[in-house]
Amino acid sequence: MICVGIDVAKDKHDCFILSSEGEVLAGVFTIPNNRDGFETLLQRIRSCALPADKIKVGLEATGHYSYNILGFLLDCGLATYARFGREQSSSSPFPAW
């Protein structure tokens, strides 16, 4: 399995990719919070994965800053989970982990 972690921010997202065995496949890298950045992330994920690998993405649900990347990853068919902090509503429409 491939695990992707994303720290969400207003203008950029910090990402990290590792295997379920703990092997670092892509150390911390930063993408802009836009379509080009999301495409870069997707390419990076795919370059780390074999066709049979399951991919799970976890991200910090930081208000509306996470909406676009979350929607993009879900539209690409990736199992994507959003972690909500205490200040966020449990009635959010996004999946929580």
Sequence and secondary structure as in RCSB ss.txt:
>XXXX:A:sequence
MICVGIDVAKDKHDCFILSSEGEVLAGVFTIPNNRDGFETLLQRIRSCALPADKIKVGLEATGHYSYNILGFLLD
CGLATYARFGREQSSSSPFPAW
>XXXX:A:secstr
 EEEEEEE SSEEEEEEEETTS EEEEEEEEESSHHHHHHHHHHHHHH  TT  EEEEEE  GGGGHHHHHHHHH
TT EEEEE  TTS TT SS B 
